[in-house]
Amino acid sequence: MISSKDSNDIRVITLDNPPVNALSFALCAELLPVVEAAEKDDAVKAVIFTGANGIFSGGADVNDFTTEPTPETKTIRDVIAAVERGTKVFIAAIDGNALGGAFELSLACDYRVATRGSRLSFPEIQLGLIPGAGGTQRLPRLVDVQEALQVMLKAPRVPAEEALTKGILDEVVDGGVVEAAKALAQRSEGVKRRLSERRAILPKGVVPQALPFVVSQAHKMVPPEESGGFAAHKLIDAVEAAVTLPFAYGLARESRLFDELVRSKPSLALRHVFFAERTLNKIPGLAQAQARTVAKGGVVGGGTMGTGIAICFADAGIPVTVVEPIDEQVERAKQMIFGMYAHQVQRGRLTQEEAWKRGQSVEFTAEYGELADCDLVVEAVFESMDVKRDVFAKLDAVVKPSAMLATNTSTLDIDEIAAATKRSSQVLGMHFFAPANIMKLLEVVRGSATSLDAIGTAFAVGKSMRKVSVLSGNAFGFIGNRMLLDYVREALYMAEEGLPPYRIDAAMKSFGFPMGPFAMFDLSGIDVAWHIAQARPDLGAGRTKVLQRLVEMKRFGQKTGAGYYRYDKNVGGGREPIRDETIEALFAQEAQSAGIAQHPNVSDEEVVRRCVYALINAGAALLEEGIALRPGDIDIVWVYGYGFPPYRGGPMWYADDIGAKNVYESIVRFRKELGDRWEPAKLLQQELVHA
Ligand code: NAI
């Protein structure tokens, strides 16, 4: 894992732990004696750290977080302490990424050189952690406190060129980083530059007395502790310590804060999400599947979803042909694509050339025949079984026999659609979320005849589109929307029982959802909800005629300026839900006609319990039925597709957090109080839902 080589009086230590040279406990146990030996060797004047495999290092090994270190365990903290004690000149020669602990190792060195295009980052905050090996103490001694906080709170990948301007790096070279580091070692003439011996840097114009103000401002800028800001506040505390305490004390404070965070619920939940995402493609038999190359894509239907899906193909570098018979719709789609790429160029995310190339790779036609040589066609026409079967029969007749045909249906039966073709093993669902080119989630839906090769291909295409793909069985609404229907059912029932929609939304927002169920209805469209309610009157419509009345009033949601809320283009650009008492009156009136008793005094906690336990119960049922493979898959669907707060780990992780049995007992109580719709899933009788 470690190799070292001397040239003259310089020792080059290479981290070599494929794929990303993770600084695992095992690697650190090897690295520490190598560093100590270099320090003891009189022939060595300077030590250079560098990485093999085209990367400096991806930082800590996340698997180690679950290993309780013993007194013998060596970590990157020990290696860094040895570097800190060292009397030789230490240089980090960075080629490729230096993340987390690796960035910290470089900060413990006296000098830092990197190749152009290398990137430095502290991603810890995304796992609910802070840099724990001196990063919070050393970075504010290299750049000012505010800058350091930005780098650690927002976790950008700082490009080498920018890091040089900020003073994080001493030199950026086009290539030959180790040679450049050797030259720097010679020039350094043995001069040490320990950051620990410097003072933290206050932002320009800030006098030391103003520090408490800067700190309190920083605390105000991040979410509250209980709403996803737990680690952020600890990070600010650590950086404050860098200013107010001597280095050694600051380091001790950082260690304490880090150790507290490693055990904290938000970090455990975020790490669960991290691992669950990496487990998604562990599907029985999939490793042996032959994913096909998709060199050309097709889309049928150039509406909202079809256009977004076409962009996904273009972004993945796959040329795509869209069949859309209506000229006006083609124009709208082209404008959407043009506008989106223009925006990306404007924001500096894409070059003009790249945007042009991607835009050019999307073609429109009215002829199905032009899809003949596609390897994968995704259908996104109206949500109607007749229309979809007709489209699939046409596709089956014209598209080459080896191609896969996918449907973006939200609710329809994949098997019934596949039966319109003679290639049902190559038919499956690829359920994108709106806006398709932005949302990361992709549900890959397996029909009863879908082959593993087809699933493997969908996962591979999803990966090239940078999606997070989750396998779902073929059930109404698949994983996400099936659970959503139970969730919104409870919200609707509570509104029918006299609780105003804005109160329900506020409770769910304070739980951590970006918006409540009623604002979400308004965003996705009341007409869409109505359409689903027609197909499944037992789900998603409530017990009253409120939804029907909204449709009659043409209150289709945000797009028509009214739904469950009012919208005013002068308030938040027409996107801000404004409480509408006429809707509350409508609920009251319709509830009276339906004979529904009013219970308006429900606490926020009870609102959350009813909505979230409905989700959990539905998720447990999907596991029992085998529609979802693992609880973690469900968590990913909800975190990436519906904004479930990631620091709560997803609905099934949350169930384990409060105790699956406790959820079960609450559901039993709900059944007694609220009716038979609350049938507790047996799985919840287990101690834990997650194995
Ligand atoms: P849309 O109404 O915006 O677009 C449908 C497009 O298909 C229209 O442009 C129409 O002209 C075209 N079309 C209809 N029949 C066609 C045919 N036979 N051949 C070629 N083109 C045809 O609908 P949207 O919202 O894009 O939905 C499409 C599908 O995606 C539906 O199955 C829907 O359930 C699903 N979906 C929608 C989501 C959403 O949030 N809108 C999210 C996920 C899935």
Residues whose N, C-alpha, C, O or C-beta is under 5 A from the ligand:
A	BS01	NAI	V300 G301 G302 G303 T304 M305 G306 V323 E324 P325 I326 Q329 A380 V381 F382 E383 V391 N408 T409 S410 F432 F433 A434
